[in-house]
Amino acid sequence: MGNRNIHTWKHNTDTERREVRAEKFGKKWKIQSKLKHDEKWTYYDVPELEDLVALRLVLFNKYQRKHLAWEDVAAVELMITERGGTWEEAEE
């Protein structure tokens, strides 16, 4: 069996912990999430921009450690810009 291209991260919302999973199958990304108390995952046809930006950071960190190809980072960057978003940190 080959490696599955699945990336998971967690963050706190205003009220509880949220887990997000992103899976690349072929050239398409599927994103799902659930809150700590939820039993079932919520699947997104159109991922939230915040999740795409977080996914880009996860992928970029893996790319820097040579655990991931740049094309995965670039694909998510394209998804972000197509939605009118940015992943750049605001300069202060």
N, C-alpha and C positions, 0 to 999 in steps of 0.2 A: 504494500500500500504506500502511496505517495504522501508527502506532507500536505496537510490541509492548510490553506492560507487563512487562518483565523486569528484575529487580534481582539483582546479583551482588555477593558479598563473600567475602573470604578471611580465615582466621584460623589460628593455629597450635594444633595439638593437643599432647598430651604428646610425641608422636613425630614428627609431620610436618605439613605444610601441608594445609588442607582448604578446598575451594572450595564455596560454596553458591549455588544459583540459585533464585529464586522468580519464578514467572510467574503473572500474573492473566489468566484467560481467562473472559470473562463476569463472573460474580461469585465465581468459585472460584479459590483459590490452589493451585498445584502447586509443591512444593518438592523439589529434588533436590540431591545433593551427591556429591562424590568426593574421595578423597585424592589427593595428587600422583602417586603411583605407579599409581593405578587407571586403566584404560582406559575403563571404562564408568561411567555415572552410576547412583547409587542413588536410586530414586524412593520417596517416602514417602506412604502413604495417610493416615497420621496424623503430621504433622510433629513433630519434637522441640521441646519447649518452648523450649529454648535457641535454636533456629533462629528460632522465631517472635519471640522478644524481640529478637534481632539484626535481623530483618526490620523490626520496628517502628521500631527506631532508624534504619535506612537510609531507610525511608519518611518518618519524621518530619523527618530532615535535608533530604530532597528537598522536603517540604512547606514547610519554612521558607524555602527558596529559590524558592518558587512554581513548582516543577517537577512538582507532584503535587497531586491533590485530597485534601481531608481525609477523604473517605469511604474511601479506601484505608487510611489510618492507623487509622481507627475500626474497619474490618472486621477488621484484624489484632489490635487491642486486644480486640475481642470474642472472637476465637479464643483469645487468651491467657487471658482471664478465665474462659471456658468450661472451660478445662483446669485451672483453679485456680491459675494463675500470675499474676505481676505484672511490669510493666516498670519500675516505680518504682525509683529508686536508693535504697538504704537510707541513712537519715540517720545521721550519726555523732555 
